[in-house]
């Protein structure tokens, strides 16, 4: 059974799972999928080619699946794919992707608080927490268990490694490596997310190795290449250490400290 308020508007092509609730004044567009047990609050707009998984909750005033804010978008069919058990609070906006068949993707068990914005072609992992008024530009990758304080602004093409943490009011223009805490305008890494690692069940010896790696990268006179070499030779191997090393190596492949950024300045002739 579904529970659709009489004042809501649901396109006939929308697909509603069992026990879906749709609040007053909400608009569900064509080609929308809402998974079983998902609850849509009042005055929510969900536009075409958007899919929500099971047991999601979307609060008042959200707009999901709107066209990307991108001059390159020409009306092609693109998607917004949202996983299971997500809580999306009031007046959040999440846009579809640019590029035929491309998708903005959100994983599972995320908490996205009020007035957040997630731009086109973003890829958000699972168990991510965004406090109020976080703004994520296009083509950003946020891996699992990342935490944002309130009012953070993120440049396009930035990547956040797993279990990173960003302080409130920060301006993030470069990648934030996994397990690190960043803060400031522009943000700078200032510590290891020890509490997050402990809560995630990372072993004591591995945490100690990551703390040693942090010191090589941020508390020594080494450049990045030297720090990577020191971590390889002096920090005991672990999956976490190797993941951090891969992340750091990839940063050098992009532009401006953003490994995903293809934009490089034109050479002068």
N, C-alpha and C positions, 0 to 999 in steps of 0.2 A: 504494500500500500504506500502511496505517496500522499503528502499533505501540501497542497498548493493553495495559497491564499487567493481568494476571489479577485483581488486587485492585481495580482501578479500576471505577467504576460509571458507565456512559454510558447516558443515556436513549435509547430507540429513535428519538425524534424529533430528536435532535441530528444535525447535518450536519457530517461531518468531511472536510476536503480531503485530497488526496494527501499522503503522507509526514508526516501528523500523528503526534506521539508523546504519549502520556498516561501519566504516571508512577503509581507505586503509591499506592493510597489516594485518588486524586483522584475527584471527583464532577462529572460533566458533566450539567447539568440539561436539561429539555425546551426545545425551540426555541432551542438554542444553535448558532451557526455558528462553526467553527474553520477558518481558511484554510489553504491549502497550506503545508506545511513548518513549521507552528506547533508548538512544543514546550511541553507542560504538565508541570511538575515534579511531585514527590510531594505529596500531601495538599493539593491545590488544589481549591477549590470554585468552579465557574462556574455561576451561576444563570440562570434562563430569560430569554429575550429579550436575550441578550448575543451580540455578534458580534465576533470577532477576525479581522483580515486575515491576509495571508500572512506567514510567516517571523517571527512573534512568539515571544517566549520568556517564560514565566511561571514564576517560581521557587516554592519550597516555601511552603505556608501562605497563599497569596493567596486572597482572596475577591472575586470579580468579579461585578457585577450584582446585588448584594443590594438589598433594598428600601431606599428612601431613608429617612434618619433625619429625618423631617418629619411633624409632626402632620397636615398637610393630605393626606398620601397615603392613599388609600382603596382601594387594591388595583387601580387602573386599569392598563391595559397600557402600559408605558413601556419604554425601551430603554437599553442601554449599547452604544455603537458605538465600537470600537477599530480603528484603521487598521493599516498594514503596518509591519513591521520594528521593533516596539516591544519593549523589554526592561523587564519589570516584576519587580522583585526581591522578596525574601522578605517575606511577611506584609503586603503592601500590600492595601488595601481600596479599591474603586471602586464607587460606588453608581449604580443606575439613577435616572432622573429622576422628578419629580412632575408630574402633568398628563397626561391622556390623549394618547397618541401622542408625547409629548415624549421627548428623549434626552439623556443625558450623552454627550459626544463627545470622543474622543481622536484626534489626528491620526497622523502617521507619524514613524518614526525618533526616538522619544522614549526617554529613559532615566529610569525612575522607580525610585529606589533603595529600600532596605528600610524597612518600617514607614511608608510614606507613606499618606495618606488623601486621596481625591478625592471630594467630596460630590456630591449630586444636582444635576442641571441645569448642571453645569460644561461649559465648552467649552475644550478644550486644543488648541493648535495643533500644529505639527511642530517637531522638533529642540529640544524643551524638555528641560532637565536638572533633575531634582529630587534633591537629596542626601537622605540618610537622615532620616526622621521629619518630613517636611514635611506639614502639615495644611492642606488646602484646603477651606473651607466651601462651602456651596451657592451656585449661580448666579454663580460666578467665571468670568471669561474670561481666558485666558492665551494670548497670541499667540505667533507663531513665535520660536524661538531665545531664549526667556527662560531664565535660569539662577537656581536657588535654592540657597543654602547650606543646611546641615543645620538641622533643628529650627526651621523657620519656621512661624509660624501666620498664616493669612490669613482676614480677616473676609469674610462673605458679600457678594456683589455687587461685589467689587473687580475692576478690570480692569488687566491688565498689558500695556503696549504692547510691540511687537516689539523684541527685543534688549535688553530691560530685564534688570537683574541685582539680586538681593536677597541681602544678607549673612546669614550664619548667625545663628540665635537671634533673628531679627527678628520683630516683631509688626506686621503690615501691615493697616491699617484704612482706607487711602485708595488711590486709583488711583496706579499708578506709570507715568509717561509713557514712551513708547518711547525707547530709547537711553540711559536714565538708570540710575544705580546708587543703590540705596537700602539703608539699614541703620538698625538701632536699634529701641527699644521706647518709643513707636511709631516706625515707620521714617520716615526723612527722606531726601530726595534729597541726595546729597553730591558727585556727580560725573557725568561723561559716560562711557559705556562705550566708550572709545576702542578698546581691544583687540578687543572684540566687533565693532565697526564695521569695523575693519581686516580681521578674519578673514572677515567677510561680504562683503568686496569693495567696500565703500562708498568712493568716490573721495575723495582728499585734500581737494579743494576743498569737497566736501559735508560732510566731517567738520569742517572749519574753520567752516563755517556753523552746524552743529549746536552746536559749542562756543560760538560767539557767542550762539546762542539760549539755551543753558543759562545763560550769564552774565546775560542779560536777565531770565530767570525767577527764578533763585535767588541771584544775586550783585549785585542792584541794589535800589534802593528802590522799584521799580515794583510796582504790584499786578498781578494776572493780566491784566486787560484792557489795561493799559498795555504789559505785556510782549508780549502777542500783537500789538498794533499795531506795536511796535518791530520785532518779528521780520518782520512783513509788509513793512515799509518798508526795513529795513536788512540783512536776510539774503538772499543771492541765492536765487532760486527753485530748488527741486529737489523730487523726489517725497518725499524724506525730510522736508524742511522742511514741506511741505504736510500730510503725514500727522501730523506732530507738532502742527501748528496745529489740525487737525481734532480730534485727541484732546483738546487743552487746552480748546477751545471746548465740547466735549461734557461735560467735567467739571462745568461750571456747571449742567447740566440735571438732575443727580441730587441726591442728598442726602449730606451729610457727606463731601464729597470723593470720592464714588463715583458715577460717571455712570450706572451701571446700577441704582442703588438707588432704588426707587419710594417708599420709606418716608419720609415727612416728618412732623415732630411736629404734633400736633393743635393748632389755635389755641385759646387760652383765651378764654372768654366771661365 
